[in-house]
């Protein structure tokens, strides 16, 4: 897989000016559950002081009214992205006096589906669509798994890079080169995706209340906590938001190229599923889901890597990819870093950037169905047993020790990290790879191992551990200085979001059935092209 990396990297040094790569952009999306002081999910609505969840560009909600999402714009460099994320959370905390933001991916003190409020987005048809989609997720998979939080890392290379890279390869047009290599990167990130939960997984334990009947196949840590001794990321395991039921319905997403990927998603969005038909779509005048198809919309298909194109208005994500190709790649497999107030740190981001660039430069043959099954099996194995001594993963049908395969990956990433350090100055990328090598060689240094060791040493269950860190982070953000200019900008964004919401809702909405039919007409039209 990495045979071509060294050759292409050497050519890049001569063909691409360093300042070109300094234009790379990254963005972060961090989910955080609002929690009442008593530890349960907040029952209050999305704070009005934060702005409108439908129209605010940076402060919104995910599945639940209580699951906040902090979104940075695409920015140059990890420092800028982290600063913006810190300012967003500082701003939010100053307007959240009676609640805290949960410090871990896995929630606590749950009382079943009915106590998880689904996000509301107002009375407009676009707002109703977002709400009904979430209602459908609850009917299909249950609400509890929808309030698991994560961090998404978005990364893109600038147009000037793709122009120089296409010239280097002697290929054209530039868009085809960009799409080809981004999709190759996606396939390679899937292949090595197990490494991310191993290195950064921070959910080895879960509250007993996560399970409706209080029973689980997981081991018992204490009276109120389940865990697995060598787990890294139960969020990425078989209790998290995965597509097992979708796969059982026959969804097959193909990563061969952009068009095939987009069309396979469109097929799933337009193909009825008997299991979902049994739920009903509109029952007694109330929508239970947007439709009874394999997927309501493309976002329902979960994978930890997505090729993305920013949407224009009420555009379908797959249609956007077909029309304009891949603009950036979203990596979704990061647990919330419980030990850092921001939920993610600079070392993680620098390593991920180097890993993604390595995967872009590497050779990337097509994925067939057996390899996709192998990939899914490796991620599950690492999620549940990643620190198990002698654990072997499956690579091309053969068992390979996790440590040996991880060493191969890090050996391939290091020259790319050295190259990025020459581009940006310093040693931050190489140091980030060195930090991951230490965790590969010493599993006790991984966040998952640290969490379990700390819980044992302090006599804490998962709830006590998570609450303690949540309170600590609350203290950090409560005292962190916020630049007055940034605060004024966020005040303006909140006010403008309500103006935008009022503008949307002031327009005659028309019949919701007709609105949905018009929205999904674009998917049918795209499939006919």
Secondary structure, 3 states (H helix, E strand, C coil): CCHHHHHHHHHHHHHCCHHHHCCCEEEEEEEEEEEECCCCECCCCCCHHHCCCCCCCCEEECCECCEEEEECCCEECHHHHHHHHHHHHHHHHHCCCCEEECCCCCCCCCCCHHHCCECCCCCCHHHHHHHHHHHHHHHHHCCHHHHCCCEEEEEECCHHHHHHHHHHHCCCCHHHHHHHHHHHHHHHHHHCCHHHHHHHCCECEEEHHHCCCCCCCCEEEECCEEECCCCCEHHHCCCCCCCHHHHHCCCCCCCCCHHHHHHHHHHHHHCECHHHHCCCCEECCEECCCCCECCCCHHHCCCCEEEECCCCCCCCHHHHHHHHCCCEEEEEEECCCCCCCCCCCHHHHHHHHHHHHHHHHCCCCCCCHHHHHHHHHHHHHHHHHCCCCCCEEEECCEEEEHHHHHHHHHHHHHHHHHHHHHHHCCCHHHHHHHHHHHHHHCHHHCHHHHHHHHHHHHCCCHHHHHHHHHHHHHHHHHHCCCCHHHHHHHHHHHHHHHHHHHHHHHCCCCCHHHHHHHHHHHHHHHHHC
